[in-house]
Each structure stands twice: as C-alpha cells, then as structure tokens.
C-alpha cells in the first residue's frame, strides 16, 4: 500500500499537497489567482496575436494547461501559459507551412503544442530531464535576449499602425521603413502613450501605492492592474471616439464561450515538417520552466523533480492542443507574481484557469474595440525585461569561449530568426561541452613540503623527483579526450630520460569509457617500451570496478595505489623524510 501511494505521488504530485490542503492555504491560493488572472488576461490576448493567432486562442491556452499542471507539476508557484519566446517560435514555425490567418496556420499551431507535449511527456517517462543540462545558461540567455529584441521590434508595426512582419530583425526593420509612410497618427498616439504608461507603472506604481498606505496583497494586486487599466482606457477611448473608423486596428469579435475539443492533425507529412520546430520549442520551454521552478522552489526550500516537470509541462501542452491552444511553458514574470502574491500550491493555477474561463464567458464582447496597439505595447514592455546584453560583458570577462558562444547565438538569432538561433544555441552548447572536455586540464603535481597534499608545480613550491612524473587528470576520460591524454603523457616523457615511473592521479576521474581504456592500454605499452612503469592512484570505486572487468590491470606495468601519497612514498621513499634543518 505504501509503495502504491509513493508511486501515485511520483506521477501525480497533486496527492503530495492535496491531503494537507486547508482553509488558510485556500485563501492564499485564491488571492494569488485573482492577481495572476488580472495579469494573464491581457498577456494571453497579446501573446496569441504575437503567435499570429486569433486573440481568443491565448485565453484557450491559459485554461486547460493550468488545470493539468496542477495535477502533474511539482512546482508550488509555477504559472503555466503562453509566453513571448514560445509564441514567437510558434509564429516562425507555423508561418513556414501556411499563411497567417488561415485554418492551416491554426492547425499547425495546435499540432506544435501536441507534438511538443508528446515529446516532453515521453522524455519525462524515460527520465531524460538531464538532457536540458546540455543547453548552457549563457547560450540560452543570449537566445532569450535576441528573441526579446526581435519580439519588441516585431510589435513596432502595430504601434505605428502599418503592415510589416518578418522572421528576423533585418526583415522586420526593412519592412517597417518600407511602410513607414502609411503610419496612422491615432494608432501612434495610443501605442506610444500606452507603452509609456506601462513603463511608468512597472517602476513607479507600487512605490506610489505604498506611500498612500496600500501595501501587502492589496497593494500587490493593484500594482499589477496597469495592463488592465490600459486595456480598459484605450478600449473606451477607441469606442467613444470611433477610432476604428479612423484607421486604428482593433481586436474585433472574440467568440464567447469555453474552448471545445480540438483534434490535432494526423497528417504524417505535416508531422515530419513540424517535428524539429516542436522539439526546439520543447527544449527552450523546458529550460525556461525548470529554471523558474527551481529558483522559486529554492526560496521556500521546496523540491522540484526535473523528470516530473517534463511530464507536467508535456501534459499541459497536450491539454492546450486538445482545447485549441498553442505551445505553453512556465512564464517567469507571472510565476514571480504568483509566488509574491502568496500562492502555496498549484491549486492557485487551477483557480486562475477558472478566472480565465469566466473571462471567456462574459468579458470577450467588451474587448471588441481593444486596439492592437495596446496589446503590442503590453508585449514590448514585457519582453524588454528579458533583454540583457550584459551577458556579453560578463562572458567576455570570465570566458572567451562562452562569450563566442553567446555572441554567435545572439547574432544568428537576430540575423536568421529564432529557429536557427535556438538550433545554433543547442549545437554551440554541445560543441562547447565537447571542446572543453576534449582538452581537459592536466596538471603535473608535486608534494607540498610537510604535508601529504599535492599541487600543481606551476602554481606552488612543491617537492618533485626527476625519476618520478605525477600527473593529475581533472576530467572524466572518454572518447573525445582519450587521445589528448595519450599525446600529453607521451610528449612529456619522450625527451626526459631520467623518468622511470609515471603516476596518473585519478581523483577527479568519474568515468573511463572504452576509448579511454584503449588509450590507457596504449600509454601503458608505449611507456613499457621506454622502460617506464605506469601507475594509478586514487581511482574511485565505480571506475575501479570497471577496470577490474578488463585486462588492463593485469597488463599494467606498475601498481594501483589507494592514495597519491602512498604512490610517492613507494616510488620515492625520501619524500616522506622530514627536511634537515
């Protein structure tokens, strides 16, 4: 019975917190849900338009995913829904298959969510959450920064009221200048005023509310009402002055009612065309989700299960697809708001879904005259917080290799679009890992006088002996770096006649694969031909277990020592004697 309960909690984390749910927790979750709902309604509409979809699709993508994540997710504060980067990637992928606004385009967006969800769920069941570690943080930061610039630039046309578009910054800027003569003055006024207002709200409204005594949850809720206030004000102005007849583009008719069941396309040809974009959306979405979830969980000393998060995000995307939505992920800004508002459990997300559902039932007719420029301003203000070019300065100062990876990711994304940008980021992350580990740090070490410690002879004043070469390997040995070690050892001893013993200090070696084993055998053989014995020291248990299943230890010309000090004392007895004053 206990095993069955553990299994249920493993795959259905809702049972982990539901049993202790109480009135106090309910109150906290409801307050957080109200605040996030206020924030999410305009965001959902805006991100749907960013994805090239009807505004109501953003609301659809904010209902089922939140409820499903509450069942399968392990984060107590993560808020799942449409986000800027995933919306842009959806637009880029679907735009390659169909024209914007067509049924085929909408079909492609739904299928992106379905395939992304399927991939994530399967990866979670196979416990492949570790794969996200291969996408380095500097590279993903560079990609998000470049994506934020593209997203902001893509919304300028809505602020100006002109035609435009494009998959990369060059195309977007070119089309803006190409159509700048068609700019609509009322639209510009609405767009610029709304953008300025939202920037002011972000930095000044909360302190202003605090000055008049509105603090705590009420103050937090009111501080998040800026986008809602902008939506209400511009909608009323557009309606009252009939600005839609003066060229101001509005959202128009939004269907009332909850989403129905949507069946994804099972056209295998379409599946093959959209599989790679879906995989890229899955990777970026999961990395963003797990980063936000772990950051918030650490603040409350809670635990996140990366593999279960794959299932939680995957099933949320499946739910989005089946309810007519598009790809979703854990949003940073709304998750932080959810956390700060006091959300205690994923039930806060489910209550938010109820709020969004009520909005689709009763509020959508009032949004007919909502200017698209207002939603564009909402997106611009939201995504510019993601732009952080300081990552270039930080990586330049710390690591030129990381800088090159970040710089290339940013340039490729800006110049060629998000899909090629994230592809470059993934390849660069893997390439960076292979490059770094293919040239591991190898140090020749000596004995620190009066101790049993060994340090790099280039950095410390240590004792050495001309007949004894002791080398510390600071990386696991595998196919990519095996030959590097082989060349290093042979090059070091070939012209140094006094050397009679070589000790490989393996304290940092956690793995030796078959290629590395063959290289060790080659080193052993070639040293033997030179009259030099090869020894190992400080070999970890799991590594030793594998070596004992091979012929290497039987052919080893030297010994395996438990400690490096034992090896030096055995091969150079004078090392253990105290210095004579």
C-alpha positions, 0 to 999 in steps of 0.5 A: 500500500505504501509503495502504491501511494509513493508511486501515485505521488511520483506521477501525480504530485497533486496527492503530495499537497492535496491531503494537507490542503486547508482553509488558510492555504485556500485563501492564499491560493485564491488571492494569488489567482485573482492577481495572476488572472488580472495579469494573464488576461491581457498577456494571453490576448497579446501573446496569441496575436504575437503567435499570429493567432486569433486573440481568443486562442491565448485565453484557450491556452491559459485554461486547460494547461493550468488545470493539468499542471496542477495535477502533474507539476511539482512546482508550488508557484509555477504559472503555466501559459503562453509566453513571448519566446514560445509564441514567437517560435510558434509564429516562425514555425507555423508561418513556414507551412501556411499563411497567417490567418488561415485554418492551416496556420491554426492547425499547425499551431495546435499540432506544435503544442501536441507534438511538443507535449508528446515529446516532453511527456515521453522524455519525462517517462524515460527520465531524460530531464538531464538532457536540458543540462546540455543547453548552457545558461549563457547560450540560452540567455543570449537566445532569450535576449535576441528573441526579446529584441526581435519580439519588441521590434516585431510589435513596432508595426502595430504601434505605428499602425502599418503592415510589416512582419518578418522572421528576423530583425533585418526583415522586420526593420526593412519592412517597417521603413518600407511602410513607414509612410502609411503610419496612422497618427491615432494608432501612434498616439495610443501605442506610444502613450500606452507603452509609456504608461506601462513603463511608468507603472512597472517602476513607479506604481507600487512605490506610489501605492505604498506611500498612500498606505496600500501595501501587502496583497492589496497593494500587490494586486493593484500594482499589477492592474496597469495592463488592465487599466490600459486595456480598459482606457484605450478600449473606451477611448477607441469606442467613444471616439470611433477610432476604428473608423479612423484607421486604428486596428482593433481586436474585433469579435472574440467568440464567447464561450469555453474552448471545445475539443480540438483534434490535432492533425494526423497528417504524417507529412505535416508531422515530419515538417513540424517535428524539429520546430516542436522539439526546439520549442520543447527544449527552450520551454523546458529550460525556461520552466525548470529554471523558474521552478527551481529558483522559486522552489529554492526560496521556500526550500521546496523540491522540484523533480526535473523528470516530473516537470517534463511530464507536467509541462508535456501534459499541459501542452497536450491539454492546450492542443486538445482545447485549441491552444498553442505551445505553453511553458512556465512564464517567469514574470507571472510565476514571480507574481504568483509566488509574491502574491502568496500562492502555496500550491498549484491549486492557485493555477487551477483557480486562475484557469477558472478566472480565465474561463469566466473571462471567456464567458462574459468579458470577450464582447467588451474587448471588441474595440481593444486596439492592437496597439495596446496589446503590442505595447503590453508585449514590448514592455514585457519582453524588454525585461528579458533583454540583457546584453550584459551577458556579453560583458560578463562572458567576455570577462570570465570566458572567451569561449562562452562569450563566442558562444553567446555572441554567435547565438545572439547574432544568428538569432537576430540575423536568421530568426529564432529557429536557427538561433535556438538550433545554433544555441543547442549545437554551440552548447554541445560543441562547447561541452565537447571542446572543453572536455576534449582538452581537459586540464592536466596538471603535473603535481608535486608534494607540498613540503610537510604535508601529504597534499599535492599541487600543481608545480606551476602554481606552488613550491612543491617537492618533485623527483626527476625519476618520478612524473605525477600527473593529475587528470581533472576530467572524466576520460572518454572518447573525445579526450582519450587521445589528448591524454595519450599525446600529453603523457607521451610528449612529456616523457619522450625527451626526459630520460631520467623518468622511470615511473609515471603516476596518473592521479585519478581523483577527479576521474568519474568515468573511463569509457572504452576509448579511454581504456584503449588509450590507457592500454596504449600509454601503458605499452608505449611507456613499457617500451621506454622502460617506464612503469605506469601507475594509478592512484586514487581511482574511485570505486565505480571506475575501479570496478570497471577496470577490474572487468578488463585486462588492463590491470593485469597488463599494467606495468606498475601498481594501483595505489589507494592514495597519491601519497602512498604512490610517492612514498613507494616510488620515492621513499625520501619524500616522506623524510622530514627536511634537515634543518 
